[in-house]
């Protein structure tokens, strides 16, 4: 399936896919103005859109990261969560099974 293929490709993926830094993902400097962030988002989202980048099996993952990075830098709650927890979704709990 597509998900298995993406996960297989992701295991050897560059660090950018395994870590979350919205500034790095969008290619903007810390403290960038909203106008710069929006412009970078437009460029990156078109570049990694699954319909535009059909030959790249990681395109859906990259597109999702670009969207999440934009959200983390433009939405108040997401930005505060990123600054406090390193994740725009807030604290992430790990589950461990025995």
N, C-alpha and C positions, 0 to 999 in steps of 0.2 A: 504494500500500500504506500501511498504518498508519505504518510506520517513516518513510517519505518525508514523510508529512504531519506527523509529530511533529518531524522535523528541520527542515522548512520553518517550522513555528511557532516552533521554538527559536531560529532566527536573529534574530528580533526580540524574544526573550524578555527578561524583566527580568534584571538583573545577578545576582540570587540563583541563577538557573539556570545561569549561566555561570561562577560562582565557587563555591567550596566553603568555607563557614564553618558548621560544625555548630551553633554557638550561635545564629547568625542564623536558620538554617533552622528550628530548633526554637523559636526565640523565647525563649531563656533567657539569663540573664546568665552571663558567664564565672565559674567557681567555683560554679555552681549545684549544689545537692545532688542526689543520685541520685533522690530522691523527686520533685523538680521536673522533672528530665529525663524520668522515666517518664511523668509526667502530661502534659507537653507532647507527648511522642511519641504517646501514646494519642489526644490531641485532633487532632494534625496528621495522623496516619495514617488516622484515620476521615474527616477532612475531604478528604484527597487520594486516598483509595482509589479505584481505577478503577471499581469496582462502585457506589460511592456518588456519584462525580463524573463521570457518564457523558457529560455535555455538554462536558467540558473535554478537548481532545485531548492536553493536557500532563499529565493526571492520572497516567499511568504513570510519567512522568519525575519528577514531583513526589513521588510515593509512594516511588520508589526513592531519591531524595535524602533524604527524611525517614528512611527505614530506615538509610541509610548514615550519616546524622548521628547517629542513636541509637547505632549500633554504634561510631562514632568516640568517643563520650563515655562509653560504658559498658563496652566490652571493653578490657582492659589493653593488648594488643598493638596494636589499632587506635588507641587513644588515644596511645600512644607514637609510632606511625608518623605520626599527624596532627601531634603536637607537633614532631617532627623534620623531616618532609618536607612537611607541609601536605596530606597525603593519607592516609586510614586504611589504604589498601592498600600503603603503603610508597613507595619511590622509583619514579617513573614515567619510563620512557625514551621519548624521542621518536624516531620513525623518519622518515628523510628519504630520498626516492627521487630518482634522477637521470633 
